[in-house]
């Protein structure tokens, strides 16, 4: 597998290319950022290279190639997707110490770093040298058998963003929350919450601008709703954990001073902040015929370090194993998937999983997930994956969930995948078949009661009387008139 990811760094292109120690430290930091450093060294299965792509505000493309280690590749892909400026800065500062460059290289902070989304490609292994084969004896050419094209990968039902909600009460009137006042307060909130970059005054890649709606009359209560990229979700939650009213006031006032220095915008006054909530909804556009989507939120005690890519993989795969779509051979059932999101404010007290499950396994998976009595089974499934693949994660936390935390979009019918047209056809066919059976029984009954030997023919009036009595008595009296 190969990962290419562009990161903006607080150095010039000349410094980066001419200072070998600096470049080596950044490459080591990137390897550490994607979970490929072990015991102070880059894993033998991983190779990291880099090259500047711009000259002034330097952008460096880091390339990581991982071979013969699927677990390492999974970790790298997940961690690169979630990499943030804060995380990369921390990795770089660790690398300075690990590589003994403390006296030569200066530590950095996140403000001078930008991180783009990674480009991940799967590369095959080396092509084996073919073994020479003897010239075969000519045989008649058989009629070619059509081959089935490989099934294309299904679109993901896991959304790229999560919906983050919070409310802030400002000490201004509703009529004042307009124009530059609204813009400055909203931008200050955006920066304070980790949704926006303070250097560009715009949302980080993948995030949207917060949308604020007034819900108070005297003091202005603003309900903010923001779409946050899954890779940025941990940063936003961390900001909410550490942020205070005083911090938000400082961010808003800084925006006023820098963006609107000569305005009459009132200084910020924050009286209350409601803790954020995170909502995740499966994408309906990704669901295919033959598969259903299930969403479930599970709480854990103690909290899970779900920001750690390795831990996240262990819990995702453990949940998939619990549902029966991840095998002991360490592979998912074809077409199935599980994607998790941290949806609680403080650490991973709860994780929301979105699963795509084929119709053959959906009923069993839903029955398993819907029983809160299966918490021990979920913990055991997670622990089994940790033991087999991610021993460093340790002991699985204890899960629990309410029934209200499970929803699904059923694209499989309750009749094992039959469509509405299929079911209607079966019903109509069953009714017609039943009528045919009744007709055959009536025919056999009337035929068996017909006269076995010649008898005088009945008069027309007698025939009419017989038919009339048959209608009155029902099918059990058929034929008695003549016997």
C-alpha positions as CSV (number, residue, x, y, z in Angstrom):
1,X,0.0,0.0,0.0
2,X,1.2,3.5,-0.7
3,X,0.1,6.7,1.0
4,X,0.9,10.2,-0.4
5,X,0.0,13.1,1.9
6,X,0.8,16.8,1.5
7,X,1.7,18.7,4.7
8,X,2.5,22.5,4.9
9,X,5.6,23.1,7.1
10,X,7.0,26.2,8.7
11,X,10.3,26.1,6.8
12,X,11.5,27.2,3.3
13,X,12.1,24.8,0.4
14,X,15.8,25.5,0.5
15,X,16.0,24.7,4.3
16,X,14.2,21.5,3.7
17,X,16.2,20.2,0.9
18,X,19.7,21.3,2.1
19,X,19.3,20.3,5.8
20,X,19.4,16.5,5.8
21,X,18.8,16.2,9.6
22,X,15.7,18.4,9.3
23,X,14.3,16.4,6.4
24,X,15.1,13.1,8.1
25,X,13.3,14.3,11.3
26,X,10.2,15.3,9.4
27,X,10.1,12.0,7.6
28,X,10.5,10.1,10.9
29,X,7.7,12.3,12.3
30,X,5.4,11.3,9.4
31,X,6.2,7.6,10.0
32,X,5.3,8.1,13.7
33,X,2.2,10.0,12.8
34,X,0.8,7.1,10.8
35,X,1.7,4.5,13.4
36,X,4.8,3.1,11.7
37,X,7.4,3.7,14.5
38,X,8.2,0.9,16.9
39,X,10.9,1.0,19.6
40,X,12.3,4.2,18.3
41,X,12.7,3.0,14.7
42,X,10.6,3.0,11.5
43,X,9.1,-0.4,10.9
44,X,11.0,-2.6,8.4
45,X,7.9,-2.9,6.3
46,X,7.6,0.8,5.9
47,X,9.6,3.3,3.8
48,X,8.9,7.1,4.0
49,X,10.3,9.6,1.5
50,X,9.4,13.3,0.9
51,X,9.8,16.1,-1.6
52,X,8.7,19.8,-1.6
53,X,6.0,20.7,-4.0
54,X,6.1,24.5,-3.5
55,X,8.9,27.0,-2.8
56,X,7.6,29.8,-0.6
57,X,5.0,28.6,1.8
58,X,6.4,25.1,1.6
59,X,4.2,22.1,1.0
60,X,5.9,18.7,1.3
61,X,4.5,15.5,-0.2
62,X,5.3,12.6,2.1
63,X,5.1,9.1,0.6
64,X,4.9,6.0,2.7
65,X,5.1,2.6,1.2
66,X,4.1,-0.4,3.3
67,X,4.7,-3.9,2.2
68,X,4.0,-7.4,3.6
69,X,2.2,-6.1,6.7
70,X,-1.6,-5.8,6.4
71,X,-2.1,-4.7,10.0
72,X,0.5,-1.9,9.6
73,X,-1.1,-0.8,6.4
74,X,-4.6,-0.7,8.0
75,X,-3.2,1.4,10.9
76,X,-1.3,3.8,8.5
77,X,-4.4,4.4,6.4
78,X,-6.6,5.1,9.3
79,X,-4.1,7.3,11.1
80,X,-3.2,9.3,8.0
81,X,-6.9,10.0,7.4
82,X,-7.2,11.3,11.0
83,X,-3.9,13.2,11.0
84,X,-4.2,16.8,12.2
85,X,-1.7,19.7,12.5
86,X,-1.6,19.2,16.3
87,X,-0.8,15.5,15.9
88,X,1.9,16.1,13.4
89,X,3.5,18.8,15.4
90,X,3.6,16.5,18.4
91,X,5.1,13.7,16.3
92,X,7.8,16.1,15.0
93,X,8.8,17.3,18.5
94,X,9.0,13.7,19.6
95,X,11.2,12.9,16.6
96,X,13.6,15.6,17.6
97,X,14.2,13.9,20.9
98,X,14.2,10.3,19.5
99,X,16.8,11.2,16.8
100,X,18.9,13.2,19.3
101,X,18.5,16.5,17.3
102,X,17.6,18.6,20.3
103,X,20.5,21.0,19.8
104,X,20.1,21.3,16.1
105,X,16.4,21.5,15.3
106,X,13.8,23.8,16.8
107,X,10.4,22.4,18.0
108,X,7.3,23.5,16.1
109,X,3.6,24.2,17.0
110,X,0.5,23.4,15.1
111,X,-0.1,27.0,13.9
112,X,2.5,26.7,11.2
113,X,1.3,23.3,9.9
114,X,-1.4,22.3,7.5
115,X,-2.4,18.8,6.6
116,X,-4.2,17.6,3.5
117,X,-6.2,14.5,3.1
118,X,-4.1,11.4,2.1
119,X,-4.2,9.7,-1.3
120,X,-4.1,6.0,-0.6
121,X,-3.4,3.4,-3.3
122,X,-3.1,-0.4,-3.0
123,X,-0.1,-1.8,-4.8
124,X,0.5,-5.4,-5.6
125,X,3.6,-7.4,-4.7
126,X,6.4,-8.2,-7.1
127,X,5.5,-10.2,-10.2
128,X,6.8,-13.7,-9.8
129,X,9.2,-15.1,-12.4
130,X,7.3,-17.5,-14.6
131,X,8.3,-21.1,-14.6
132,X,9.2,-22.4,-18.1
133,X,6.6,-24.9,-19.3
134,X,7.0,-27.5,-22.1
135,X,5.3,-26.9,-25.4
136,X,1.9,-28.5,-25.1
137,X,0.6,-31.0,-27.6
138,X,-2.0,-29.2,-29.8
139,X,-5.5,-29.9,-28.7
140,X,-8.8,-28.8,-30.1
141,X,-9.7,-25.3,-29.0
142,X,-12.7,-25.6,-26.7
143,X,-15.6,-23.1,-26.9
144,X,-14.7,-20.3,-24.5
145,X,-16.7,-20.1,-21.3
146,X,-17.8,-16.5,-20.4
147,X,-16.1,-15.3,-17.3
148,X,-17.7,-13.2,-14.6
149,X,-16.2,-9.8,-14.1
150,X,-15.0,-9.1,-10.5
151,X,-17.5,-7.3,-8.4
152,X,-16.8,-3.6,-8.1
153,X,-16.3,-2.2,-4.6
154,X,-19.5,-1.0,-3.1
155,X,-19.8,2.7,-2.3
156,X,-19.3,3.4,1.4
157,X,-22.3,4.1,3.5
158,X,-20.2,5.8,6.1
159,X,-20.6,9.6,5.8
160,X,-17.5,11.8,5.3
161,X,-18.8,14.2,8.0
162,X,-20.5,14.1,11.3
163,X,-23.0,16.7,12.5
164,X,-21.8,18.6,15.5
165,X,-24.3,20.7,17.6
166,X,-23.7,23.1,20.4
167,X,-25.4,26.3,21.8
168,X,-23.8,29.5,23.1
169,X,-25.5,32.3,24.9
170,X,-24.1,35.7,24.3
171,X,-24.8,38.8,26.4
172,X,-26.1,40.9,23.5
173,X,-29.6,41.5,22.2
174,X,-31.1,39.5,19.4
175,X,-31.2,42.6,17.2
176,X,-27.5,43.1,17.6
177,X,-26.7,39.6,16.2
178,X,-26.4,40.8,12.6
179,X,-23.8,42.0,10.1
180,X,-20.2,42.1,11.3
181,X,-21.2,41.3,14.8
182,X,-22.7,38.0,13.7
183,X,-19.7,37.3,11.4
184,X,-17.1,37.9,14.1
185,X,-18.9,36.0,16.8
186,X,-19.5,33.0,14.5
187,X,-15.8,33.0,13.3
188,X,-14.6,33.3,16.9
189,X,-16.8,30.2,17.8
190,X,-15.5,28.4,14.7
191,X,-11.8,28.9,15.7
192,X,-12.5,28.2,19.4
193,X,-14.2,24.9,18.6
194,X,-11.3,23.7,16.4
195,X,-13.5,23.8,13.3
196,X,-11.7,26.7,11.7
197,X,-8.0,27.5,11.1
198,X,-7.0,30.6,13.0
199,X,-4.4,31.5,10.4
200,X,-6.7,31.5,7.4
201,X,-10.0,32.3,9.3
202,X,-11.7,29.5,7.3
203,X,-12.8,25.9,8.1
204,X,-10.2,23.1,8.1
205,X,-10.4,20.9,5.0
206,X,-13.6,18.9,5.1
207,X,-15.4,21.0,7.6
208,X,-18.2,23.5,7.0
209,X,-18.8,26.9,8.4
210,X,-21.0,26.8,11.6
211,X,-24.6,27.7,10.9
212,X,-26.0,29.7,13.8
213,X,-29.8,30.1,14.6
214,X,-31.1,32.5,17.1
215,X,-33.3,30.7,19.7
216,X,-33.4,33.3,22.5
217,X,-35.0,36.7,22.9
218,X,-33.3,38.7,25.7
219,X,-29.8,37.2,25.8
220,X,-29.0,35.7,22.4
221,X,-28.8,32.0,22.5
222,X,-27.3,30.7,19.2
223,X,-27.7,27.0,18.2
224,X,-24.7,26.1,16.1
225,X,-24.8,23.2,13.6
226,X,-21.6,22.2,11.8
227,X,-20.6,19.4,9.4
228,X,-17.2,18.2,10.7
229,X,-14.9,15.8,8.7
230,X,-14.5,12.4,10.4
231,X,-10.7,13.0,10.4
232,X,-11.2,16.3,12.2
233,X,-13.8,15.1,14.7
234,X,-11.3,14.3,17.5
235,X,-9.8,17.8,17.2
236,X,-13.2,19.4,17.6
237,X,-14.1,17.1,20.6
238,X,-10.7,17.8,22.2
239,X,-11.3,21.6,21.8
240,X,-14.7,21.2,23.5
241,X,-13.2,19.3,26.3
242,X,-10.6,22.0,27.1
243,X,-12.5,25.2,26.0
244,X,-14.0,27.6,28.4
245,X,-16.3,30.6,28.2
246,X,-13.2,32.8,28.8
247,X,-11.4,31.2,25.9
248,X,-14.3,31.8,23.6
249,X,-14.5,35.4,24.6
250,X,-10.8,35.8,23.8
251,X,-11.2,34.2,20.4
252,X,-14.1,36.4,19.4
253,X,-12.4,39.6,20.6
254,X,-9.2,38.5,18.7
255,X,-11.3,38.2,15.5
256,X,-12.9,41.6,16.1
257,X,-9.5,43.2,16.6
258,X,-7.8,41.6,13.6
259,X,-10.7,41.4,11.0
260,X,-12.8,44.4,12.0
261,X,-10.4,46.7,13.8
262,X,-12.3,50.0,13.3
263,X,-15.8,48.6,13.9
264,X,-18.3,49.3,16.7
265,X,-18.8,45.6,17.4
266,X,-19.5,45.0,21.1
267,X,-16.9,43.1,23.0
268,X,-17.8,39.5,23.5
269,X,-19.7,38.4,26.6
270,X,-20.4,34.6,26.8
271,X,-22.8,33.6,29.6
272,X,-23.3,29.9,28.8
273,X,-22.0,27.1,26.6
274,X,-24.1,23.9,26.1
275,X,-21.9,20.8,25.7
276,X,-21.7,19.6,22.1
277,X,-23.4,16.6,20.7
278,X,-22.3,14.5,17.7
279,X,-24.7,12.9,15.3
280,X,-23.9,10.4,12.5
281,X,-26.3,9.3,9.8
282,X,-25.6,6.6,7.3
283,X,-25.4,7.7,3.7
284,X,-28.5,6.5,1.8
285,X,-26.8,7.0,-1.6
286,X,-24.1,4.4,-0.9
287,X,-26.5,1.5,0.0
288,X,-26.8,-1.1,-2.7
289,X,-29.5,-3.7,-3.5
290,X,-28.6,-6.8,-1.5
291,X,-27.3,-4.9,1.5
292,X,-28.7,-3.1,4.5
293,X,-27.3,-0.4,6.7
294,X,-27.3,-0.5,10.5
295,X,-26.3,2.3,12.9
296,X,-25.6,1.6,16.6
297,X,-24.2,3.6,19.5
298,X,-22.4,1.8,22.3
299,X,-21.1,3.2,25.6
300,X,-17.9,1.9,27.2
301,X,-16.5,1.8,30.7
302,X,-13.7,2.8,31.0
303,X,-13.5,5.2,28.1
304,X,-11.8,4.0,24.9
305,X,-8.8,5.8,23.5
306,X,-10.6,5.9,20.1
307,X,-8.4,8.7,18.8
308,X,-5.6,6.1,18.7
309,X,-5.7,4.6,15.2
310,X,-4.7,1.1,16.4
311,X,-7.3,1.1,19.1
312,X,-10.0,2.3,16.7
313,X,-9.2,-0.5,14.3
314,X,-9.3,-3.1,17.0
315,X,-12.7,-1.9,18.2
316,X,-14.1,-1.6,14.7
317,X,-13.1,-5.1,13.7
318,X,-14.2,-6.4,17.1
319,X,-17.7,-5.0,16.5
320,X,-17.7,-6.4,13.0
321,X,-16.8,-9.8,14.4
322,X,-19.6,-9.5,17.0
323,X,-22.0,-9.0,14.0
324,X,-20.6,-11.9,12.2
325,X,-19.1,-10.0,9.2
326,X,-15.4,-10.2,10.2
327,X,-13.9,-13.7,10.4
328,X,-11.1,-15.3,12.3
329,X,-9.1,-15.2,9.1
330,X,-9.0,-11.4,9.6
331,X,-11.1,-10.5,6.6
332,X,-14.5,-8.9,6.2
333,X,-17.4,-10.7,4.4
334,X,-17.4,-9.5,0.8
335,X,-19.1,-6.1,0.5
336,X,-19.6,-5.6,4.3
337,X,-17.9,-2.8,6.3
338,X,-17.9,-1.1,9.7
339,X,-16.9,2.5,10.3
340,X,-16.8,4.1,13.8
341,X,-17.1,7.6,15.1
342,X,-16.5,9.0,18.6
343,X,-19.8,10.6,19.5
344,X,-19.4,11.5,23.1
345,X,-17.8,14.7,24.3
346,X,-15.4,13.3,26.9
347,X,-13.1,10.6,25.5
348,X,-14.8,7.7,23.8
349,X,-17.5,7.0,26.4
350,X,-19.6,6.2,23.4
351,X,-18.8,5.0,19.8
352,X,-21.3,5.1,16.9
353,X,-20.8,2.4,14.3
354,X,-22.2,2.4,10.8
355,X,-22.3,-1.1,9.2
356,X,-23.1,-2.3,5.8
357,X,-24.3,-5.9,5.9
358,X,-25.4,-8.3,3.1
359,X,-28.9,-9.7,3.2
360,X,-27.9,-13.2,4.0
361,X,-26.4,-12.0,7.3
362,X,-28.5,-9.0,8.1
363,X,-31.3,-10.8,10.2
364,X,-28.7,-12.5,12.4
365,X,-26.6,-9.3,12.8
366,X,-29.6,-7.2,13.7
367,X,-30.8,-9.8,16.3
368,X,-27.3,-9.9,17.8
369,X,-27.1,-6.1,18.0
370,X,-30.6,-5.5,19.3
371,X,-30.1,-7.6,22.5
372,X,-28.5,-5.5,25.3
373,X,-27.8,-8.8,27.0
374,X,-25.1,-9.5,24.4
375,X,-22.7,-6.9,25.9
376,X,-20.4,-9.7,27.2
377,X,-20.3,-11.2,23.7
378,X,-19.3,-7.8,22.2
379,X,-16.5,-7.4,24.7
380,X,-15.3,-10.9,24.0
381,X,-15.3,-10.3,20.2
382,X,-13.3,-7.1,20.6
383,X,-10.9,-8.8,23.0
384,X,-10.4,-11.6,20.5
385,X,-9.4,-9.2,17.8
386,X,-7.1,-7.3,20.2
387,X,-5.4,-10.6,21.2
388,X,-5.0,-11.8,17.6
389,X,-4.0,-8.5,15.9
390,X,-3.4,-5.6,18.3
391,X,-2.0,-6.9,21.6
392,X,-0.7,-3.5,22.6
393,X,-4.3,-2.2,23.0
394,X,-4.7,-4.3,26.1
395,X,-8.0,-5.2,27.7
396,X,-11.3,-4.4,26.0
397,X,-13.6,-2.0,27.9
398,X,-17.0,-3.1,29.1
399,X,-19.8,-2.1,26.6
400,X,-23.5,-1.3,27.1
401,X,-26.2,0.1,25.0
402,X,-29.9,1.1,25.1
403,X,-32.3,-0.2,22.4
404,X,-32.9,3.4,21.2
405,X,-29.3,3.5,20.1
406,X,-29.9,1.0,17.2
407,X,-31.4,2.0,13.9
408,X,-31.3,0.5,10.4
409,X,-32.2,1.2,6.8
410,X,-33.5,-2.1,5.5
411,X,-32.9,-2.6,1.8
412,X,-33.4,-6.4,2.4
413,X,-37.0,-7.6,2.9
414,X,-37.9,-9.8,5.8
415,X,-38.2,-12.6,3.3
416,X,-34.4,-13.1,2.8
417,X,-33.9,-10.5,0.1
418,X,-37.1,-11.0,-2.0
419,X,-38.3,-7.8,-3.6
420,X,-41.9,-6.5,-3.4
421,X,-42.5,-7.8,-7.0
422,X,-41.2,-11.2,-6.0
423,X,-43.4,-11.4,-3.0
424,X,-46.5,-10.2,-4.9
425,X,-45.9,-12.9,-7.6
426,X,-45.6,-15.6,-4.9
427,X,-48.9,-14.5,-3.3
428,X,-50.8,-14.4,-6.6
429,X,-49.3,-17.7,-7.6
430,X,-50.3,-19.2,-4.3
431,X,-53.9,-18.1,-4.7
432,X,-54.2,-19.3,-8.2
433,X,-52.7,-22.7,-7.2
434,X,-55.2,-23.0,-4.4
435,X,-58.1,-22.4,-6.7
436,X,-56.7,-25.0,-9.1
437,X,-56.4,-27.6,-6.4
438,X,-60.1,-26.9,-5.3
439,X,-61.1,-27.3,-8.9
440,X,-59.3,-30.7,-9.3
441,X,-60.9,-32.0,-6.1
442,X,-64.4,-31.0,-7.3
443,X,-63.7,-32.6,-10.7
444,X,-62.5,-35.9,-9.1
445,X,-65.4,-36.0,-6.7
446,X,-68.0,-35.6,-9.4
447,X,-66.3,-38.1,-11.6
448,X,-66.0,-40.7,-8.9
449,X,-69.7,-40.5,-8.2
450,X,-70.8,-40.8,-11.8
451,X,-72.8,-44.0,-12.6
452,X,-70.5,-47.0,-13.1
453,X,-73.1,-48.9,-15.1
454,X,-75.7,-47.9,-17.6
455,X,-78.9,-46.6,-16.1
456,X,-81.9,-44.9,-17.6
457,X,-81.2,-41.3,-18.6
458,X,-82.5,-38.6,-16.2
459,X,-85.1,-36.3,-17.5
460,X,-84.2,-32.7,-17.9
461,X,-86.3,-31.8,-14.9
462,X,-84.4,-34.4,-12.8
463,X,-81.1,-33.0,-13.8
464,X,-82.1,-29.5,-12.9
465,X,-83.3,-30.7,-9.5
466,X,-80.1,-32.5,-8.8
467,X,-78.0,-29.5,-9.6
468,X,-80.2,-27.3,-7.4
469,X,-79.8,-29.7,-4.4
470,X,-76.1,-29.9,-4.9
471,X,-75.9,-26.1,-4.7
472,X,-78.0,-26.1,-1.5
473,X,-76.1,-28.8,0.3
474,X,-72.5,-27.9,-0.6
475,X,-69.7,-30.1,-2.0
476,X,-70.3,-33.0,0.4
477,X,-73.7,-33.8,-1.1
478,X,-72.4,-33.9,-4.7
479,X,-73.8,-37.0,-6.6
480,X,-76.2,-38.3,-3.9
481,X,-79.3,-37.6,-6.1
482,X,-78.3,-40.4,-8.5
483,X,-77.2,-43.0,-6.0
